Amino acid sequence: PPTTNLPDVTDSVDVQIQKFADKGLDIKDVVSLVGGHTIGTTACSFVRYRLYNVDSTTGADPLIDPSFVQTLRDLCPEDGDPTRRIAFDTDSEERFDSNFFDNLRNGRGVLESDQRLWADSATQHVVRRFSGPFRGLSRLLFNVEFSHSMGKMSNVGVKAGLEGEIRTVCSKVN
């Protein structure tokens, strides 16, 4: 089956919102579910294009905080292994928390599509709620909203028996 229903790492916020809306999910669901990237990794091949030969001044995607560019370049050298895995949430990769949204607010989103959630006015207010100044409250809000959105998503296109599959790698058909 094609994966066109899954957001791509280069999708604009409008495209991400539409892909989720096609499944009956709203903007809050988009941001909440992308927040699942608080845990997990991605391959350098999905990041490297943002780090080299993009901008005439720095070479990197201007959405990335300049102080974070070298960190990403160290993790994903231009001629390095494209399959090397790096954490989505470089500050708390093994904890399910709202730090991922702090990273977006600070220009430290590893994937372009994630970082765009902060850069776009349609989603920035939700990212701001999850990365608020009150760590306990923002963490609680994210946990509640993530749970709610996961519940909504679990009712999307439910398949039984041999009609579907559980992917072992989200971006690949088994």
N, C-alpha and C positions, 0 to 999 in steps of 0.2 A: 504494500500500500504506500502511496506517496506521503511525504512528510510536510506538504504545503500548509497543513493546518498548524504546524508548530512555528513559533516565531523564529526568525533567522537572526544571527548576531548583528546583521547590518540593517535590520528593519527599523524604519522610523517609528516613532511613538504612535502615529496615526495608523500605521499598518498593524502594529501590535494590538492596539485597541480594537481594530476591526476584526482581527483573527479571534480575539477573545469574545467580542460581541457576537460573532457568528455562532458561538457556542452558548450564548445567553449569559455571558459574564460581563461585568462592568469595569470601569477604570480602577476602582478600589481593588477588585479581584486581580487585575493585571499586575499592579504594584505589589500586592500581597503575595501572589504566587511567584513572581520573579524574586521576591525576598527569600524564597527557598534556596537561592544561591548563597545564602549565608553558610551553607555547607556544600561541599563539592568542589570539583575541579574542571578545568577545561584544557584543551590542547593548545600549545603555542600557535598552531596553525590558525586558530580562531582569533588570535590577539596580535600576531606579528605585523599584520598590514597596518595597524594603528600606530606602530612605533617607528617606522622608517619611511622616508620619502613621501610624507603626507603634506607637511607644512614647509614652506620655503625657508622659514626662520629656524625652527627647532627640528624639523623632520617628522615630528610626532603629531598625532591628532590633537588639536587645540582643546578638546574637551578633557584631556588628561592633565591633571595637576603636574606642572613641570618637575616638581621634586619627586614625583612618582614614576616619571618616564624612565629614569635610569634603573630603578628597581625592576621594572618590567623588562627592560632591555637586558639586564643581568640574568633574569629568569628565562628570557626568550631571545637569545642572540640572533642576529639577522641570518647567520648561516648555521644556526643550531638545529637540533632535532625538532621537527615540527610536531611530533607526537608527545613531546615532554608535557607533563601535566603540571598545571599551576592552580593554586587555590583561587576561587572567586572572591573570597573574603580573606584578604591577606593578613588581617589583624586577629581574627578569631576563627580560623578555618574549621576548628573541631567543635565549636559551640553553636547551637541554634539560638541566635540572638539578633538584636536589631542593629548590630554594628555594621552590617552590610549597607544599611541606609546612611549611616554616618560616612562611610566610604564614598557613596555616591555624592553626598552633599559636599565632600571635600575633593571631588575630582579624581577619586581613586577606584572608579568602577573598571573592572578588568575587561568586560565585554562592552562594546560600543552600544548595543541595544539597552544594556542595563544603565549605562551612564546617561543615555538620552532621557531616562525617566526623570532625572534631576533637571536637565537642561530644558525640558518642555513644560510649558505652563499648564498643560492639561493634566499632568501627573505630579508635578513638583509639590503641590500641596499635600498629597498623600505621602510622598517620600519625607517631607518635612515633619508630618505627624509621627512617622515611625523613627525619625532621627532627632526628636525634640530634645530640649535641654534637660528634661527630667528622665534620666536613664531608665528608672524602674517603670515609669508610666509608658514611655515609648516602647519598651520591651513588652509590657503587658498588652498595649494596643496592637502591636504587631502579632503577638501570639494569638490573640482573640480573632483578629481579622484573617490571619493565615488559616486558622482552623475553620473559620466560616467559609472562606473561599475554597479550601480543599473539599469541604462538604458539598458546596455547589458544583465544583468540578467533577466530583465523584458521580454525579448524576448526568453528566454529559455523555451522550452516545454510548451508553452502557451496552456492552456486547457479552454474550454468554457462549460457553462452550468453545468451539473452534472458530467462532466469528472474529475473534480479536487475539491480541497477544499482550503480554507484559514485557516491556522492553528491558533488556539488561543494560543497554546503553541508550539513553534518551534520544540521541540524535541518529540512531541507526535502527533499521528494521532487523529483527532477529534473523 
